[in-house]
Amino acid sequence: MCIERCTHGSAGGVGKRASAPRPAPTQLEERHGVRPPYGYVVLGTGQRHRVENDAKLRAWVLDLAGQIREARMQLNRPLPVRPKPNLCRSCGQKQNCSLRIG
């Protein structure tokens, strides 16, 4: 997972971006066969905090990544709505809506 510096105007990270995404920890492991012993979390201010890469943190990160993937898949599902005819008539999105009435 690549964490870039904040670009929305906070001190220390204004306009700075990584030139290329860094390989995720699992990619490093696959490439070199060894788990990195530590990593860094970079805050919006550019301040870096070293974190130990232990089994508990790894399990938490992989679980969180799975939850994010699941949430992203849910974004493509249509929202359950029950449109009312009087609202559909004046709606600006009725040409894009598969649930419109009238």
Rosetta blueprint (number, residue, H / E / L):
1 M L
2 C L
3 I L
4 E L
5 R L
6 C L
7 T L
8 H L
9 G L
10 S L
11 A L
12 G L
13 G L
14 V L
15 G L
16 K L
17 R L
18 A L
19 S L
20 A L
21 P L
22 R L
23 P L
24 A L
25 P H
26 T H
27 Q H
28 L H
29 E H
30 E H
31 R H
32 H H
33 G L
34 V L
35 R L
36 P L
37 P L
38 Y E
39 G E
40 Y E
41 V E
42 V E
43 L L
44 G L
45 T L
46 G L
47 Q L
48 R E
49 H E
50 R E
51 V E
52 E E
53 N L
54 D L
55 A H
56 K H
57 L H
58 R H
59 A H
60 W H
61 V H
62 L H
63 D H
64 L H
65 A H
66 G H
67 Q H
68 I H
69 R H
70 E H
71 A H
72 R H
73 M H
74 Q H
75 L L
76 N L
77 R L
78 P L
79 L L
80 P L
81 V L
82 R L
83 P L
84 K L
85 P H
86 N H
87 L H
88 C H
89 R H
90 S L
91 C L
92 G L
93 Q L
94 K H
95 Q H
96 N H
97 C L
98 S L
99 L L
100 R L
101 I L
102 G L
